[in-house]
């Protein structure tokens, strides 16, 4: 007998259908919330001024190689973060490719600037 299991995410804000689970942290506590594209965009826009002014904190996790990360202990990053770093690098005269791994020196320069 075959079974088909379907998981439908429900938006935690408005009860509609959600498209993604967004993870964020504040005051040392991590949170997850299921949101539609529109509500996820609203959350990111609301946090954007704080994120751009903040500096990254080390999560305390081991710096070993992770699935999806480049060599040299570089951590895996989201597409959004990669795009943000590439845009910053271009604006600041750093040579960066459109695709593939971002050089650790560029990631470090970005993090130092933020």
C-alpha positions in Angstrom: 0.0 0.0 0.0 1.4 3.4 -1.0 1.2 6.5 1.1 1.6 10.1 0.2 2.4 12.5 3.0 2.1 16.2 2.3 3.4 19.0 4.6 1.7 22.3 4.3 3.2 25.2 6.1 0.7 27.6 7.7 1.8 31.3 8.1 2.2 31.9 11.8 1.1 35.5 11.4 -2.1 35.4 9.3 -3.0 31.7 9.1 -2.6 31.6 5.3 -0.3 29.3 3.4 3.4 29.8 4.2 6.3 29.4 1.8 9.2 29.2 4.1 10.5 28.9 7.6 12.5 31.9 8.6 15.1 31.6 11.4 16.3 34.6 13.4 17.8 35.3 16.8 17.7 38.1 19.3 19.0 38.5 22.8 20.6 35.1 22.6 17.4 33.2 21.7 16.8 31.7 18.3 13.4 31.6 16.7 11.7 30.0 13.7 8.5 31.3 12.1 6.6 29.9 9.1 5.8 32.8 6.7 4.3 33.5 3.3 6.6 35.3 0.8 5.0 38.6 1.6 5.3 38.3 5.4 8.9 37.0 5.1 9.7 40.1 3.0 8.1 42.4 5.6 10.2 40.7 8.4 13.4 41.1 6.4 12.6 44.7 5.5 11.8 45.5 9.2 15.1 44.0 10.3 17.2 45.3 7.5 18.4 48.6 9.1 19.5 46.7 12.2 21.2 43.9 10.3 23.2 46.3 8.1 24.4 48.2 11.1 25.2 45.1 13.2 28.3 43.0 13.2 28.2 39.2 13.0 28.6 37.3 16.3 30.4 34.0 16.3 27.9 31.3 17.2 30.6 29.4 19.1 30.2 26.4 16.7 33.3 24.6 15.4 34.9 26.3 12.4 35.4 23.0 10.5 34.4 22.4 6.9 30.6 22.2 6.5 28.5 20.8 3.7 28.1 23.4 1.0 31.0 25.5 2.3 34.2 26.3 0.4 37.6 25.3 1.5 39.5 26.9 4.4 36.7 26.6 6.9 34.4 29.1 5.1 30.9 28.7 6.4 28.0 27.9 4.1 25.9 31.0 3.4 22.5 31.8 2.0 22.0 33.0 -1.5 20.9 36.3 0.0 24.1 36.7 2.0 26.3 35.7 -1.0 24.5 38.3 -3.1 25.0 40.9 -0.4 28.7 40.2 -0.1 29.2 40.2 -3.9 27.4 43.6 -4.2 29.5 45.0 -1.3 32.7 43.7 -2.9 31.9 45.2 -6.3 31.0 48.6 -4.7 34.3 48.6 -2.9 36.5 47.6 -5.9 37.1 43.9 -4.9 37.3 41.5 -7.8 34.5 38.9 -7.3 32.9 36.4 -9.7 29.2 36.3 -10.4 29.0 32.6 -9.4 30.9 30.1 -7.3 32.8 30.4 -4.1 33.6 33.9 -2.8 37.3 34.2 -1.8 37.8 34.0 2.0 39.7 37.3 1.9 36.6 39.1 0.4 34.3 37.5 3.0 36.7 38.5 5.7 36.9 42.1 4.4 33.1 42.3 4.3 32.8 41.0 7.8 35.5 43.4 9.0 33.5 46.3 7.5 30.3 45.2 9.2 
